[in-house]
């Protein structure tokens, strides 16, 4: 989604455009070069494939920028991205929202993790593996020298 906001401060009108991602509790993550934050309630976001219904496969990203990096690499035909299509995308936005998606993961046959090489990323990975070991695939080996998929795109592309 794209969001257009007009903000009036005194007599000055400021016009901003944002990329807007809907969260599961009807808030929007707004993102542009000058601002990143939620309008309304924050929470995780689930982007379903164009095909109706839940897919067999999902990819979990820690941040919105990691998801955009993934889609950029995918659209450029980068061999790093070979996840089966169609799949659903889960954007956590924060480690705090992991518990909100754990129950939902039951319905997937494959869970691909694109989490950060950090304490929070490893904790989330361990939690998901603890519950869904047989169907979870840690994809972070693909960017092992970088902390995140976003950093991989910035420095190693």
C-alpha positions in Angstrom: 0.0 0.0 0.0 1.0 3.6 -0.4 -0.2 6.2 2.1 -0.4 10.0 1.4 -0.5 12.3 4.5 -0.9 16.0 4.6 0.2 17.5 7.9 -0.6 21.1 8.8 1.7 22.8 11.3 0.6 26.4 11.8 0.2 27.8 8.3 2.6 25.3 6.7 1.3 22.2 5.0 3.7 19.3 4.7 3.1 16.5 2.2 4.5 13.0 2.8 4.3 9.7 1.0 4.8 6.4 2.9 4.9 2.7 2.1 2.3 1.3 4.4 2.0 -2.3 5.6 -1.1 -3.4 7.4 -0.6 -5.1 10.7 -2.8 -7.9 12.1 -4.5 -5.6 14.5 -5.4 -2.9 11.9 -2.5 -0.5 12.4 -0.1 0.5 9.6 3.7 0.5 9.6 4.6 3.7 7.8 8.0 3.9 6.1 9.8 6.5 4.1 13.3 7.9 4.1 12.5 10.3 6.9 10.2 8.3 9.2 9.4 4.8 10.3 6.7 4.0 12.8 3.1 2.8 13.3 -0.1 4.6 12.7 -2.6 3.0 15.0 -1.8 -0.3 16.8 1.4 -2.0 15.9 1.9 -5.8 15.4 3.1 -8.3 13.0 2.1 -8.3 9.3 1.1 -11.2 7.1 1.3 -10.8 3.4 -0.5 -13.6 1.6 0.4 -14.7 -1.9 -2.0 -13.7 -4.7 -3.5 -17.1 -4.5 -6.5 -17.2 -2.2 -6.0 -18.9 1.2 -3.0 -19.8 3.3 -0.1 -21.3 1.3 1.9 -24.4 2.3 5.1 -22.3 2.8 5.8 -19.2 4.6 8.9 -16.9 5.0 9.5 -15.1 8.3 11.4 -11.8 8.3 12.4 -9.8 11.3 11.9 -6.4 9.6 10.1 -4.7 6.7 13.5 -3.8 5.2 14.6 -7.4 5.2 11.4 -8.3 3.4 12.0 -5.6 0.8 15.7 -6.7 0.4 14.5 -10.3 -0.2 12.0 -9.1 -2.8 14.7 -7.0 -4.5 17.1 -9.9 -4.7 14.3 -12.2 -5.9 13.2 -9.8 -8.6 16.8 -9.6 -9.8 17.0 -13.3 -10.2 19.6 -13.7 -7.4 20.3 -17.3 -6.7 20.2 -16.6 -2.9 16.4 -16.6 -3.1 15.1 -19.9 -4.1 12.1 -20.3 -1.7 9.2 -22.2 -3.2 6.4 -20.1 -4.6 3.6 -19.4 -3.8 4.3 -18.6 -0.1 3.1 -16.2 2.5 5.3 -13.6 4.1 5.3 -12.9 7.8 6.9 -9.6 9.0 7.5 -9.5 12.7 8.6 -5.9 12.9 9.9 -6.7 16.4 10.9 -9.8 18.4 8.0 -8.8 20.7 5.5 -10.1 18.2 6.9 -13.6 17.7 4.3 -15.0 20.2 1.5 -13.7 18.0 2.6 -15.8 15.0 3.6 -19.1 16.7 0.1 -20.6 16.7 -0.4 -19.6 13.0 2.7 -21.5 12.0 0.9 -24.8 12.6 -0.9 -24.5 9.2 2.3 -24.3 7.2 4.2 -27.4 5.8 7.5 -25.3 5.5 8.7 -22.4 7.5 11.7 -20.4 6.1 13.5 -18.1 8.5 15.3 -15.0 7.4 16.2 -13.6 10.8 19.1 -11.5 12.0 22.4 -12.8 13.2 21.8 -11.3 16.6 20.7 -12.4 20.1 17.1 -11.6 19.3 17.3 -13.4 15.9 18.9 -16.5 17.5 16.3 -16.5 20.3 13.4 -16.4 17.8 15.0 -19.1 15.6 15.5 -21.3 18.7 11.8 -20.8 19.8 10.5 -21.6 16.3 12.8 -24.7 15.9 11.7 -25.8 19.4 8.0 -26.0 18.2 8.3 -26.8 14.5 11.7 -28.5 14.1 10.7 -30.9 11.3 9.4 -28.1 9.0 11.6 -25.2 9.8 14.5 -24.1 7.5 17.0 -21.5 8.7 17.9 -19.5 5.6 20.3 -17.1 7.4 23.3 -19.2 6.2 22.7 -17.4 2.9 24.0 -14.1 4.4 26.2 -15.6 7.1 28.8 -12.8 6.8 26.2 -10.1 7.4 23.9 -9.4 10.3 20.8 -9.2 8.1 19.4 -9.7 4.7 19.3 -5.9 4.3 23.0 -5.6 5.1 23.7 -8.4 2.6 21.9 -6.4 -0.1 23.8 -3.2 0.8 27.3 -4.6 0.9 27.5 -8.0 -0.9 25.2 -7.7 -3.8 
